[in-house]
């Protein structure tokens, strides 16, 4: 029988089998540990709220405000998406306020607020994040209410909103077969504290009018071809936003697909941040 000294000498002597065993241990240990941890604990994906909208609407400022609970950070145009983990409640003492960091009452739900880039060249990044979001509970579409009265701002803002709404509409049609609830959308009309800002009611009417124009423009070739509405294929109907064949688009048409759309004013950068209505809207949908 080999002595202890012989065993130690064999282990300390370099050999190909010993090296291979060592490599297997080094590479296999982390994998084995991961499998053990994964089987012994359940990882819960938190609910997700995705914030989209054109650049300079205040998306990143909102995310930093909600994360800090005090004042938003100075921001610049985002190039990538980033997420912040927040806690919301529907039964705590401060349930309707984003300043809830020290509130220990009630039941709080962790959720992820995903800030997406708003530059037109990076819009595919935002839409991709919207499409990949697991446990998506709501979408916040931020607009600059102080500039929405200008066509140069209104047109691209509405075009982006059109794409987001159509995405949610198609998603709702697919999720219906899976018994999943449609995803609601909040139009957060930011900067309402500024003199040039439109009130929420006018933000709503301006967007609906521009969305109607966009829809008419997209469908003009089809309708001018002389094809009757009843003869149009399902693929074309799926690309029609809202009530098919209607002359004007209004947000209420999204209810046909179970999608709730609200337009609410507020201001991230005001002396006293006015975002509690947005916060409460989100809290009710993630809790």
C-alpha positions in Angstrom: 0.0 0.0 0.0 1.3 3.4 -0.9 2.4 5.6 2.0 1.2 9.1 2.6 4.5 10.5 1.4 4.1 8.5 -1.9 0.6 10.0 -2.4 1.8 13.5 -1.8 4.8 13.0 -4.1 2.4 11.7 -6.8 0.1 14.7 -6.5 3.0 17.2 -6.6 4.6 15.6 -9.6 3.2 17.2 -12.9 1.4 14.7 -15.1 -1.2 15.0 -18.0 -4.0 13.2 -16.1 -3.5 15.4 -13.0 -3.6 18.6 -15.1 -6.7 17.4 -16.9 -8.4 16.7 -13.5 -7.4 20.1 -12.3 -8.9 21.8 -15.3 -12.1 19.9 -15.0 -12.4 20.9 -11.3 -11.7 24.6 -12.1 -14.2 24.7 -15.0 -16.8 22.5 -13.5 -17.1 23.9 -10.0 -18.7 27.2 -11.0 -21.2 25.4 -13.2 -22.0 22.9 -10.5 -22.5 25.7 -7.9 -24.8 27.5 -10.3 -26.9 24.4 -10.8 -27.2 23.9 -7.1 -28.2 27.5 -6.4 -30.6 27.5 -9.3 -32.4 24.4 -8.1 -32.5 25.5 -4.4 -33.9 29.0 -4.9 -36.5 30.5 -7.2 -35.6 33.7 -9.0 -38.5 36.0 -9.5 -38.5 38.4 -12.3 -40.0 41.7 -11.1 -42.7 43.6 -13.0 -41.5 46.0 -15.6 -42.5 49.5 -16.7 -40.9 50.7 -19.9 -40.5 54.5 -20.4 -40.3 55.5 -24.1 -40.7 58.8 -26.0 -38.7 61.3 -28.1 -35.5 62.8 -26.9 -35.6 65.7 -24.4 -39.0 64.6 -23.1 -37.6 64.0 -19.6 -37.4 60.2 -19.5 -34.0 59.9 -17.8 -34.8 62.8 -15.4 -37.9 61.0 -14.4 -36.0 57.8 -13.7 -33.4 59.5 -11.6 -36.1 61.5 -9.7 -38.0 58.3 -8.8 -34.8 56.5 -7.8 -33.6 59.3 -5.6 -36.9 60.4 -4.2 -35.8 64.0 -3.9 -34.5 65.8 -7.0 -33.6 64.5 -10.5 -30.0 64.3 -11.7 -28.7 66.5 -14.4 -29.1 64.4 -17.5 -28.1 64.2 -21.2 -29.4 62.3 -24.2 -29.3 58.6 -23.4 -27.5 56.3 -25.7 -28.5 53.0 -24.1 -31.3 51.7 -21.9 -30.9 51.5 -18.2 -33.1 50.3 -15.4 -33.7 51.4 -11.8 -35.3 49.2 -9.1 -38.2 50.9 -7.3 -40.8 50.0 -4.7 -44.5 50.8 -5.2 -47.5 50.2 -2.9 -51.3 50.5 -3.1 -51.9 50.3 0.7 -49.1 52.2 2.4 -49.3 55.7 4.0 -47.5 57.3 1.1 -48.9 55.1 -1.7 -49.7 58.0 -4.0 -46.3 59.7 -3.6 -43.0 58.8 -5.2 -41.3 60.1 -2.0 -41.9 56.7 -0.3 -38.3 55.6 0.4 -38.7 55.7 4.2 -42.2 54.4 4.3 -42.4 51.1 6.2 -46.2 50.8 6.2 -48.2 48.6 3.9 -47.0 46.1 1.3 -44.5 47.2 -1.3 -43.8 45.6 -4.7 -40.4 45.8 -6.4 -40.5 46.7 -10.0 -38.1 47.8 -12.7 -38.4 51.1 -14.5 -36.6 50.9 -17.8 -35.4 54.2 -19.4 -34.9 54.0 -23.1 -33.0 56.3 -25.5 -35.2 58.8 -27.4 -33.0 59.8 -30.3 -34.6 58.8 -33.6 -31.5 56.9 -34.7 -31.7 54.8 -31.5 -35.5 54.2 -31.7 -34.9 50.6 -32.7 -33.1 50.1 -29.4 -36.1 51.3 -27.5 -38.6 49.3 -29.5 -36.5 46.2 -29.1 -36.4 46.7 -25.3 -40.1 47.1 -25.3 -40.6 43.9 -27.3 -38.2 41.9 -25.1 -39.4 43.1 -21.7 -40.4 40.2 -19.5 -43.4 40.7 -17.2 -44.2 44.0 -19.0 -47.0 45.7 -16.9 -47.2 49.2 -18.4 -45.7 51.6 -20.8 -45.1 55.3 -20.1 -44.8 57.5 -23.2 -43.3 60.8 -22.3 -43.8 64.0 -24.3 -42.7 67.6 -24.0 -46.0 69.4 -23.5 -44.2 72.8 -23.8 -43.1 72.1 -27.4 -46.0 69.9 -28.7 -47.8 72.9 -30.1 -45.1 73.1 -32.8 -45.7 70.8 -35.8 -41.9 70.1 -35.9 -42.2 68.5 -32.5 -45.8 67.1 -32.8 -45.2 65.1 -36.0 -42.2 63.0 -35.0 -43.7 62.5 -31.5 -47.0 61.2 -32.9 -45.2 59.0 -35.4 -43.2 57.4 -32.5 -46.4 57.0 -30.5 -48.1 55.4 -33.5 -45.5 52.7 -33.6 -45.7 52.1 -29.9 -49.5 51.8 -29.9 -49.5 49.6 -32.9 -46.9 47.3 -31.3 -49.1 47.1 -28.1 -52.2 46.5 -30.3 -50.5 43.6 -32.1 -49.1 42.3 -28.8 -52.6 42.4 -27.3 -54.0 40.3 -30.2 -51.3 37.7 -29.7 -51.5 37.7 -25.9 -55.3 37.2 -26.0 -54.8 33.6 -27.1 -52.4 33.2 -24.2 -54.8 34.7 -21.7 -52.4 37.5 -20.9 -53.7 41.0 -20.0 -53.1 43.8 -22.5 -50.4 46.4 -21.6 -51.8 49.9 -20.7 -50.1 53.1 -21.8 -49.7 56.4 -20.0 -49.0 59.5 -22.1 -47.0 61.6 -19.5 -47.3 65.2 -20.7 -44.1 66.6 -19.1 -43.1 70.2 -18.5 -46.6 71.5 -17.9 -45.2 74.1 -15.5 -43.7 76.0 -18.5 -45.6 79.0 -20.0 -45.7 77.4 -23.5 -47.0 74.1 -22.3 -50.3 72.6 -23.5 -52.7 71.3 -20.9 -53.3 67.5 -20.9 -56.6 67.8 -22.7 -55.0 69.7 -25.6 -52.0 67.3 -25.6 -54.6 64.5 -26.1 -56.5 66.2 -28.9 -53.3 67.3 -30.7 -51.9 63.7 -30.6 -55.2 62.2 -31.7 -55.5 64.6 -34.7 -51.9 63.8 -35.8 -52.3 60.1 -35.3 -55.4 60.3 -37.5 -53.4 62.1 -40.1 -50.6 59.4 -39.9 -53.1 56.6 -40.2 -54.8 58.1 -43.1 -51.5 58.6 -44.9 -50.4 55.0 -44.3 -53.7 53.6 -45.5 -54.3 56.1 -48.4 -52.8 53.8 -51.0 -54.9 50.9 -49.9 -58.2 52.8 -49.7 -57.6 54.6 -53.0 -57.1 51.3 -54.8 -60.9 50.8 -54.7 -60.7 47.7 -52.6 -63.6 47.6 -50.2 -63.0 47.4 -46.5 -64.6 44.0 -46.3 -62.2 42.7 -49.0 -59.1 43.8 -47.2 -56.9 40.9 -45.8 -56.3 40.3 -42.2 -52.7 41.4 -42.5 -53.7 44.9 -43.6 -56.3 45.1 -40.8 -53.6 44.2 -38.3 -51.6 47.2 -39.4 -54.5 49.6 -38.9 -54.3 51.4 -35.6 -57.5 51.5 -33.6 -61.0 50.9 -34.9 -60.7 49.5 -38.5 -62.2 51.8 -41.1 -62.9 54.7 -38.8 -62.3 58.2 -40.2 -60.7 59.6 -37.1 -58.5 58.1 -34.5 -59.2 58.6 -30.7 -57.4 56.9 -27.8 -60.7 55.3 -26.7 -60.5 53.0 -29.8 -57.7 51.1 -28.1 -60.2 49.7 -25.7 -61.4 47.5 -28.5 -58.1 45.6 -27.8 -58.3 46.0 -24.1 -55.6 48.7 -24.0 -56.1 51.5 -21.6 -54.6 54.9 -22.7 -54.5 57.9 -20.4 -53.0 61.4 -20.8 -51.8 63.0 -17.6 -49.9 66.2 -17.1 -47.0 66.7 -14.8 -43.5 68.1 -14.5 -40.2 66.5 -13.5 -38.1 69.6 -13.2 -40.5 71.9 -11.5 -39.4 73.4 -8.1 -41.7 70.8 -6.6 -41.7 67.8 -8.9 -45.2 67.1 -10.0 -45.1 63.4 -10.9 -47.3 61.8 -8.2 -50.2 61.1 -10.6 -47.8 59.2 -12.9 -46.3 57.4 -9.9 -49.8 56.3 -8.7 -50.7 55.2 -12.2 -47.6 52.9 -12.3 -48.1 51.7 -8.7 -51.6 50.4 -9.4 -50.3 48.4 -12.4 -47.3 46.7 -10.9 -48.7 45.9 -7.4 
